[in-house]
């Protein structure tokens, strides 16, 4: 009997009540999983005389912390337990462990992540932060036979990408391929079940819990960390189309302009249209001397089309406007048509998104970052939007580009910037043009000077060479 019953949160209670032979815990960081597991292990040692427990974590400090927890639970159970400190358990291979021994001869060994530590051992096995071990394959090969005589196995970890063995274990358990017991505890569930209240030391309202979550999210530095370390979402970093290094290398505080009147080069505008779910994004890009400068990125959420149009058209009336490329897919079609009627086909290019078109747009933008021929403001939301796009190869071998939809959008700034960048056509030198029919100016050419007329002819030629691939008209 314990002198004082410990207080566990509901997700911890569910783990402790689960007596499955193999349990795997897909979890957020710092939710008390190791604390909870140490209680189970100390309780098992008290209930089963002579039980050997083998605990392995990714670093030595975690192993020491675990032993402290186990000693605490032994005292709580009012059972004698002696911390033996660091012991050599395999002299040949130089394997050491922190050991705590109970009066009934049960022992808990907190090991390093060295796979050799499990060789020739038997008993209960706990693999803590398994995805972060140096050699998880070798560790698994050494640890799995330890439970062959009926002992339990526990695997606990946050994710470490989609190439880890832990991710494959979770995936195979979810699919039913592995008949293991899976527990999944993202930070949102942990907070819902009292984690933030415990940290605060008093009961919180639902609004206060959400504020706590929002603050943690906002201070997480990047979305990949939030998704993987807290939300139980394994991030496939290898599929990130733009790396953080590539993005940060092109950040420049001087790129941003509150007032676009200071633009002296060509103004290129990209507009990614949305209404309810995602953000509408307008990228205003200045191009001169072979360099692109993102002067302003405007985003609008759940904004009426009339307001979006007014905002866009205000930007397009800039005297240095060269071209605006608009997402004309679905709900963007009408916006593109009306804008084209207002500003002319020469300046407005509707772009219908297909997989092939998005691939060309994405690679066109990435080349700019790889060549460091673009400068963008150092902005957190912009950086995350650019990094969020993943290159995905489908089962049929097709390539598509997508991003995780979140409260911050759906890579809308990425596509707005890619559309603006697409508006830059190669300058192949001056081209003259004359009308053979002698007719007056068309509506689309009205008011243009000779230089603008020459640009128009070059752009028509460029579109023909591209096969009008992007044209929505």
N, C-alpha and C positions, 0 to 999 in steps of 0.2 A: 504494500500500500504506500502511496505517496503522502508526504506531509502536506503538500499543497498542490492541487491539480494545476498543470500548466494550461495556459490559454492559447489555443490555436485558432486560426481563422478557418472559415469553411473549406477553402481549397486545400489547406493543410490537413484538415480532419479527413477529407475524402481520400487523400494519399495514405494516411495512417490506417484507415479502416480497410484499405485494399490489401488483401493477403495473397494476391497473385504471385506465382513463382517469379515471373519477370515483369517488372514495371518500368516504364520509361516516362520521364517527365520533361516535356517541352515547355520551357518556362521563360519568364522575364527575369532580368537581373534583380537582385536585392529584394526578393519577396519572402525570404526566410525558408527556402527549400532545404538547404544544408542543415540549418537549425532544426527543421522538422525531421529530416532523415536521421540526424544524430540521436534524437529521442527514440525513434524506432529501433535503431541499432543497440542503444543502451538497454532498452526494454527487452529486446530479444536475448541479449547476453544474460540478463537476470533470469529470464524465463527458461533458458536452455543452457544448463551447466556445460562448460567445456567448449562452447561455440566459438570458433575462430571467425572474426570479421575482418575483411580486407577492404580498406577504403583507399581510393586513389583519386587525387585531384590534380589539376594542371600545374599548380605551384605549391611551394613549401608552406607559405603563409596560410593558405586555405587548409592544409592538413593540420597545422597547429591549432587553428581556430576550431576545427572540427573536434579535436581532442579535448579542448577546453569545454566545448558543449557537452561532450560525452561525460566528462567528470562532473559537470553541473547536474546532469540528469541522474547520475549514480547517487549523488548526495540527496537529490530530491526524492529518489526511491528509498532513501535511508539504507542503502546497501553499500558495503565497503568496496572501494575500488582504489587501486594504487596506480598513479601515473609513473611509469617506469622511465619516461623520457625517450631519448633517441637510442634505439637498439640496433645492433647489426643482426639481421635475420638471414643474410646470405653472404657469408664471408668470401666465398669464391668470386662472386660477381660484385662484391662491395655494395650490396643492397642494404639500406637502413630504413627504419620506420619509427615513427612515434607510437609508443605502445601504452595502453592502459589495461590493467589486469583486474578482473573482479575476483572476489573471494571464492567463487564457485569454479574458478579456473577458466572462465570465458575471457577472451582477449580481443581487443580492438586494435588493429594495426593501421595507422595512417601512413600510406606509402607515397613515394615519389611517383612520377608518371613513367618510370622505367619499366617496360614490359617484362623484363627479367624478374622483377619483384614477384610476379604471380606464378612463376614456374615452380612446379612441384608443390603447390599450395592447394588447399581445399577449404571450403567454408562459404559463408555469405560474402558477396562481392558488391561493392558500391563504386560506380564510375561517375565521379562528380565532374561537371563541366567537360564532359567527354569530347565534345566537338573541338575543344581547344587543346587537347593533348598533342604532343609533338608527333607521335606515330600511332594514331588510333587503330590502324589495321593490326599492327604487331601487338598492341595492348589487348585488343579483342581476342586475338588468337591465343594469347597466354592466359587471359582471365576467364574466358568462357568455360573451359574444362573444369574450373574450380568448383562449379556448382553441380557437377554431374551426379552427385550422390543425394540430390534433392534439396540442396541449399538455395536460397533465393538470390536474385540478381536485381540490382537497382541501377538505372542509368538516368542521370539528371544533367541537363545542359541548356544553355542558350544556344542559338544557332551560330554557325560559322560558315556561311555560304552553302551553296547547293551541291558542292562537290565533296562534302564531308560525309563520313560514314554515319554520323548521328542523323543527318538529314535523310539518308537512305533508310535508316531504321524507322524513323518517324513515318516516312512515306509508305514503307512496306507494311507498317502496322495499321495505318489508316486504310490501306487497300485490302487488308485482311490476309496478306501474304504471310505476315508474322502474327502469331496468335498471342501477342503480348497485350498487356493492359496499358493504355496510353492516357496520360493526363496532360492537358494543355492549359497553361495559365498565363495569358498575356497580362500586361500591366493594367489594362482596363478592367478585366475580371477581378484582379487582386484588389484594386481600389474599390470596386463595387462591393466587395466582400469584406472591406474594413481595413485595408493596408494603410491608406492615408490617415484614417482615424487613429490607428496605432502609432504612426509616426508623429502625428500632431499631439497625441496624448489625451484627446477628447473626441467626442462624437461630432462628426461633420454633417452638414446638410448635403443633399445631392448637388446643389450648385457649388458648394465649397469643394467637393470632391472633383467636380469637372474643372474648376479653376486650378486645382492642384495638378491635374493631368495636363491641362493646357500649358501651365508654367513649365512642367517637366519637358514637354514636347518642344516648346519654344526655345528652351535652353540646351537642347540636345546637340546642337552644332550642325548636324546634317540628317537628312531623312533616312539614309541607309542605316545609320546607327539606331535611330528610333525604331525602325521597322524590325531590325534583327535583334537588338539587345533587349527590347521591351515588348514588342508586339508579336513575337513568335513567327516572324516572317523571314525565312532564309533568303538572303540577298545574293543574287548571282552577279557579283562584281565584274566577272569576266564579260558579261553581256552589256555592261554600261557602254553606251555608244560614245559618250564624251566622258573622259575621266576628270576627276577633280583637278589633277595636275594640269591638264590641258586647258581647263576653264580658268583656273586661278592665274595661269601664266598670261592670260589675255585680259585680266582685270586691270582697270585704270580709273582712278577717281575722277580724272579730268574728262572722261568720256561723257558723263551725264550733263545734260543741259535742261534747266528748268524752262528756259525760253528758247524756242527753236529759231528765233530771228537771227541768232549768231551763226547759222549754218552758211558756209560759203561754197561747199561742194554740191554734188547732186544729192537730193533727198529721195530715198527709197523707203517705201512703207509696206509692211506686211500686216495683214489682218486675219487673225484666226477667230472665227465667229462661233459664239455659243449663246445660249439663252438661259437655261435652267441649271443643268448639272455642272458644267465646267465654266471656266473663265473666258471672257472675250479678251483678246490681247492685241494691242496695236504696237508694232515695233517701228520706230522712226530711226532710220539708219542714214548716216551721212557717208558718202563715198567720195574720196578724192585721193589722188596720188597712189592708187592701188591699195589703199587702206580703208577698212570699214569701221565706222564709229557708231556704236549704239547710243544715240543721244537721248532717247526717251523710250520707256516701255510703259504703256498705259494698260491697266487691267480693269475689267468691269465684271461684276458678279451679279447674275440674275437681273440684268439691266434691260429695260424695254428697248426694242429695236430702234424706236424713234430717237432715243437718247444716244444709242450706239452710233447711229448714222450721223447725228449732229456732231458727235465727238470726232468721228472719222473724217467727215467732210471739213471740219475746222482745220484738221492737220493737212488735208489734201489741197487746201487753198494756198499753201505756202508757195511762194514764187519759185523756189528751187526744186519743186517736185519733178521728179523724172518718171517714176512709175510706182504704182501700187498694185501688189498682188494680193488677191482676196480669196480666202477659202470659200469656194462656191459649191461645196458639197452639202446637200440637204438644205438645212435652214439658211445657209449662206447664199443660196442662189439668188434670191430676190434682192438681197443687199448688194451683191455683185452687179446685177443687172441695173439697178437704180443708180449705183455709183458710176457705172460705165456710161449710162445715158447722160449723166450730169457732167462728167469730166472727159469723156471720149475714150474710144477703144485704144488709142495710142498710149494713154496714160494708165488705164485700168485693165488689168489682166485677171480674169477669173481663173482659178485653179481648182480643178476637180480632183480631190484626193482619191487615188487608188494606191495599191501596194507599190506599184512600179513608180508612180509619181512621188510618193513619200520617200521611197528609197533614194531617188535622185536628189530630192530636196535635202534629205538628211546628210547624204555624203557631200553635197555642195557646201553645207554649213560646216561639217567637220573638217573639210580641207582648209577652210579659213582658220579654224582653231589650230590645226596641225602646223600650218605655215605661219601662225601668229600674225595673220593679216587682218585681224579684227580686234577691236577694243570694246570692252563692255564695263559698265559700272560694277563695283564690288558690292553686290546685293545678295543677301541670303536666299530670298525666294527665287530670284533669277537663277542663281547657281544651282539650286535644287531642281528647278524645272529643266534646266539644260542637262543635268546629270541623270534625271529620272528616265530618260528614253533608253529603252533596251532594244537590242537587235535580237530578234527571236526567229529561230528556224523551226518551222512547223514539221509535223510528222510526214507531210507530203514533200518536204524539201523546199518549201517556199519561205522567203524571207519577209518578215513584217516588222514594223517598228511600233512599239507600244510603251505605255508607262502605267504605273499603278495609279488609279484614280484616288485622289485624296481631297481633303477640305481645301487644299491649296491649288487644286486644279488637276489637269490631265496633260501636263507638258505643254500647256497652251503658249507660254512664252517661247519655248523652243520652236514651235511651228510658226509663230508670228515672225521670229527672227529669220528662220529658214526661208519664209516667203519673201521677206524684205531682201535678203541676200540673193534670192533668185532673180529679183528685178534688175540686177546689174548685168547688162549685156556687154559682150566684148566690144571694145572700141577698135574698129578696123580702119580708121582713117576717114577723111571726109568723103562724102558721096553726094553728088548733085542729082536733082530730080526736076523734071519739067513735065507739065501736063500736055499730052498730045491732043486732047479734045478741046482745049481752050475754055473748059467750063470754069465756073467760079469755084471758090473755096468750098470744100465740104465742111459740114458742121464740126467734124472731128479735127480738122486742120485750122479752123478759124482762129485767128489771133496769134498763130505761131510765127516766129521769125525764121530766117533762113537756117540758122543753126539747129533750131528745133525740128524743122522740116527734114534736115539731113539725118537727125537722130531717128526720126520716124521711119525713114527709108531703111536705115541700117537695122532697126528693130524688126521690121517686116521680113527682111532677108534672114535675120537670125532665127526667127520663128519658123520660117520655111525650112532652114537647115536642120532644126530640131524636130521637124515633122509636126509642128503645132501640138506637141505632146501635152502641153499644159493648158492649151486654150480651151475655154469653156464656150466658145462661140464659133 
